[in-house]
């Protein structure tokens, strides 16, 4: 047993400190794209990235070595879209959703998962609305690039670039969606008569999170902790971003906590039923709200 432990320690030293221990394996084994996917009423691209962790068994032939290598691994990959050799940029209103960079990029952690102490291949799914792509309307041909980097538990570095096959889709016409929030007031207790938060010191007020989403992508947010209201008395808070034809915009008001988030209210706007230039004042009663005031409208995209 002592000899086996010494052998493992020697391998750890060699793998972590020698230049020959460079990765040759492709952890990202497959990228698939499903065009015209509808996520929560929004049309766009659904991207699937398969991370194949068992492939590292070629380098670490025993369970004990593989579990050390993956149990302490830190891998990350960045997704980007390309039209020929040109990287796609985010459309109007989506810069903050993709990190405020010049290009549309999505950064994801690629953490290994285990079942019965054995590593699994893990699929990561990403949805990108068509409206988020700074492209002209009509037929488009794109590819997805995934850049993986990181280190395993033995401190061995990994770098990999993988490109999907070229896929085609038709980008629909777009409009500008505008949401203008004046105020909202939450009741002291939820619809079950319970306080939102239970604090030993201070108030039981919720931590309010007002989130605007396209599919599952957040395009606008207001957060106000430990409060029953959000108010912009002097000037309303305005969010503007592009939507495709027939897209649905969803707004969520949530009490956010460290462990669990409690839903307070939600709104859905089907842009198919919204006339251009018409202001829609929201008046629908919500059982957890005392009052709220915000407006929405759609308009033409200026050339």
Helices and strands as residue ranges (DSSP letters): H 2-17, E 28-39, E 42-52, G 53-58, H 63-71, E 74-83, E 86-87, G 96-98, E 105-109, E 114-115, E 118-119, E 121-129, G 130-132, E 138-151, E 157-163, E 167-171, E 174-186, E 208-214, E 217-224, E 229-231, E 237-244, E 248-255, E 262-270, G 271-273, E 280-281, E 289-299
